[in-house]
């Protein structure tokens, strides 16, 4: 890794490693380099790698970097994503599957891409996707953290650290929906869907290695609660502190004054 991608500060919260970078560009480049290195290690030792990807503007720099990583045989990677709106047309640009196709999958061409389909029976889709997740271990999860501390669409009102399901339908918290407006994904709150399908917290935590990319001043409170607050569903991301191989990548805006 180049010197410009070295963290300006590191921190450990329980088991969670926290790396802070000068800006979003350095953060994304560092995360991409480390995810890419892990992918090369895994592909050298096993035939297939299974990954889960988040879809949000906070992940842009990560995916830009991953596209540039060399020596990764994407044809041996199975790609899942972690959540999808209910009620949007298949062509809607806000659909998370479309985001990932546009910014990553169409460019690196994973051998198998499994997208959540929220256009039919939601109960059947949750069962179908759960079955695919159970086909084998999840090697890597690339995730973000919401302004309300959510991971995937596990908002505080619906987050369950002991959820017996791998995939479920949820009603979105107002703060979560407002974030989609704040991010420029929707013009107004009324345009944001009220429900979604999401991987549950146990599904995300089952990943062998978790990489959390969380830039921007709007995420500062959620980061502070994740790193220094109690481990509670009031801040679902706080559960990351219990994972043995989780790393959070921050920029100085999201880091704030954690020390």
C-alpha positions in Angstrom: 0.0 0.0 0.0 1.3 3.5 -0.8 2.1 5.9 1.9 -0.9 8.1 1.0 -3.2 5.2 1.8 -1.8 4.7 5.2 -4.2 5.5 8.1 -3.6 8.7 10.0 -4.9 7.0 13.1 -5.9 3.5 14.2 -8.1 2.4 17.1 -9.4 -0.9 18.5 -12.9 -1.1 20.0 -13.3 -4.5 21.6 -12.5 -6.7 18.5 -13.3 -4.1 15.9 -10.3 -2.5 14.1 -10.8 1.1 13.1 -8.6 2.8 10.5 -8.9 6.5 9.9 -7.7 8.2 6.6 -7.1 11.7 5.6 -10.0 11.8 3.2 -12.5 9.7 1.3 -10.2 9.0 -1.6 -7.5 7.6 0.6 -10.0 5.7 2.7 -11.5 4.1 -0.4 -8.1 3.3 -1.9 -6.9 1.6 1.3 -10.1 -0.4 1.7 -10.0 -1.5 -2.0 -6.3 -2.5 -1.6 -7.0 -4.6 1.5 -10.2 -6.2 0.1 -8.3 -7.0 -3.1 -5.4 -8.5 -1.2 -7.7 -10.7 0.7 -9.5 -11.8 -2.4 -6.2 -12.8 -4.0 -5.3 -14.8 -0.9 -8.6 -16.6 -0.9 -8.6 -17.4 -4.6 -5.1 -18.9 -4.2 -6.4 -21.3 -1.6 -9.9 -22.2 -2.7 -11.9 -22.6 -5.8 -14.7 -20.1 -5.2 -15.2 -17.0 -3.1 -18.6 -15.8 -1.9 -19.1 -12.1 -1.2 -21.8 -9.7 0.0 -21.8 -6.1 -1.2 -23.5 -3.0 0.1 -25.0 -0.5 -2.3 -24.7 3.2 -1.2 -22.9 6.3 -2.3 -20.6 5.7 0.7 -19.2 2.7 -1.1 -18.3 4.5 -4.4 -14.6 4.9 -3.6 -14.3 1.3 -2.6 -15.8 0.0 -5.8 -13.8 2.4 -7.9 -10.7 1.0 -6.3 -11.8 -2.6 -6.6 -12.3 -2.2 -10.4 -8.6 -1.2 -10.6 -7.3 -4.1 -8.6 -5.3 -6.6 -10.6 -4.8 -10.3 -10.3 -8.4 -11.1 -9.1 -10.2 -13.9 -11.0 -13.7 -12.5 -10.7 -15.1 -15.5 -12.6 -14.6 -17.5 -9.4 -16.5 -15.0 -7.2 -20.2 -15.3 -6.3 -21.6 -11.9 -5.6 -24.6 -11.2 -3.3 -26.0 -7.9 -2.2 -27.5 -7.1 1.2 -30.8 -5.3 0.7 -33.3 -4.1 -1.9 -36.3 -1.7 -1.9 -39.8 -3.1 -2.3 -42.0 -1.2 -4.7 -39.5 0.2 -7.2 -39.6 -0.7 -10.9 -36.8 -3.0 -12.1 -35.3 -0.2 -14.1 -35.3 2.4 -11.2 -31.8 3.7 -10.8 -32.3 3.7 -7.0 -32.5 -0.1 -6.9 -29.5 -1.4 -5.2 -29.0 -4.2 -7.7 -28.8 -1.6 -10.5 -26.3 0.5 -8.5 -24.0 -2.5 -8.1 -24.4 -3.6 -11.7 -23.5 -0.1 -12.9 -20.6 0.6 -10.6 -19.0 -2.9 -10.1 -20.5 -6.0 -11.5 -20.7 -4.9 -15.1 -17.1 -3.8 -14.9 -15.5 -6.8 -13.2 -18.0 -9.5 -14.2 -18.2 -11.9 -11.3 -18.9 -15.5 -12.3 -22.2 -15.5 -10.5 -24.3 -12.5 -9.5 -27.3 -13.2 -7.3 -29.6 -10.2 -6.9 -32.5 -9.8 -4.6 -35.8 -9.7 -6.6 -38.4 -7.6 -4.8 -40.9 -7.5 -7.6 -42.8 -10.7 -6.8 -43.7 -12.7 -3.7 -41.5 -11.2 -0.9 -41.9 -14.3 1.3 -40.8 -16.6 -1.6 -37.8 -14.3 -2.3 -36.7 -14.3 1.3 -36.8 -18.1 1.2 -35.0 -18.3 -2.1 -32.2 -16.0 -1.2 -31.8 -17.6 2.3 -31.3 -20.9 0.6 -28.5 -19.5 -1.6 -26.8 -18.0 1.3 -26.8 -21.3 3.0 -25.1 -23.0 0.1 -21.7 -22.2 1.6 -19.8 -19.9 3.9 -19.7 -16.1 3.2 -16.0 -15.1 2.9 -16.2 -11.3 2.7 -18.9 -8.8 3.5 -18.4 -5.2 2.3 -20.8 -3.0 4.3 -21.6 0.6 5.3 -23.3 2.1 8.3 -26.4 4.3 8.2 -26.9 7.6 9.8 -29.1 5.8 12.3 -26.5 3.1 12.9 -28.2 0.5 10.6 -26.3 -2.2 8.8 -28.0 -3.3 5.6 -31.6 -2.3 6.3 -31.6 -3.5 9.9 -32.8 -0.2 11.4 -33.0 0.1 15.2 -36.7 -0.7 15.4 -36.3 -4.0 13.5 -32.7 -5.0 14.2 -32.3 -8.4 16.0 -28.9 -9.7 17.0 -30.3 -13.2 17.4 -32.6 -13.1 14.4 -33.4 -16.7 13.4 -33.8 -15.6 9.7 -31.1 -14.8 7.2 -33.3 -12.6 5.0 -36.5 -10.7 5.9 -38.8 -8.0 4.9 -38.7 -4.8 7.0 -40.4 -1.4 7.3 -37.8 1.3 7.0 -37.3 3.8 9.8 -38.0 7.4 9.0 -34.4 8.4 9.7 -33.2 5.7 7.2 -35.6 7.0 4.5 -34.5 10.6 5.1 -30.9 9.5 4.6 -31.8 8.4 1.1 -32.9 11.9 0.4 -29.8 13.4 2.1 -27.7 11.2 -0.1 -29.4 12.6 -3.2 -30.9 9.2 -4.2 -34.5 10.5 -4.0 -35.9 14.0 -4.4 -38.1 13.9 -1.3 -39.1 11.7 1.6 -42.4 10.7 0.1 -40.6 9.2 -2.9 -38.6 6.8 -0.7 -40.1 3.3 -0.4 -41.4 2.4 3.0 -40.3 -1.3 2.9 -37.4 -3.4 1.8 -35.8 -6.8 1.9 -32.7 -7.2 3.9 -30.1 -9.7 5.0 -30.4 -9.9 8.8 -27.6 -9.1 11.3 -26.7 -12.8 11.8 -26.4 -13.2 8.0 -24.0 -10.3 7.8 -22.1 -11.4 10.9 -21.6 -14.9 9.4 -19.1 -13.4 7.0 -15.5 -14.6 7.7 -14.2 -11.0 7.2 -16.1 -7.8 7.3 -15.0 -4.5 5.8 -17.0 -1.4 6.8 -16.6 1.7 4.7 -18.0 4.8 6.4 -17.1 8.3 5.2 -18.6 11.7 5.7 -19.6 14.0 8.6 -23.2 12.8 8.5 -22.1 9.4 9.7 -20.1 10.8 12.7 -22.7 10.3 15.3 -23.3 6.7 14.2 -19.6 6.0 14.1 -19.2 7.3 17.7 -22.1 5.2 18.9 -20.7 2.2 17.0 -17.2 2.5 18.5 -17.9 3.9 22.0 -21.5 3.3 22.8 -23.1 0.2 24.3 -23.6 -2.8 22.1 -27.3 -2.5 21.5 -29.9 -2.6 18.7 -30.3 1.1 19.3 -27.2 1.3 17.2 -27.2 -2.0 15.2 -23.6 -1.4 13.9 -22.3 -1.7 17.4 -22.5 -5.5 17.0 -19.5 -5.2 14.7 -17.3 -4.9 17.9 -18.0 -8.6 18.6 -16.8 -9.9 15.2 -13.3 -11.4 15.3 -12.3 -10.1 11.8 -14.0 -6.8 11.2 -12.3 -3.6 10.1 -13.9 -0.1 9.8 -12.5 2.4 7.3 -13.2 6.1 8.2 -12.2 9.4 6.8 -11.5 12.4 9.2 -15.0 13.7 8.7 -16.7 10.5 10.0 -14.0 10.0 12.6 -14.6 13.2 14.5 -13.2 13.1 18.1 -13.3 9.5 19.1 -10.2 9.3 21.3 
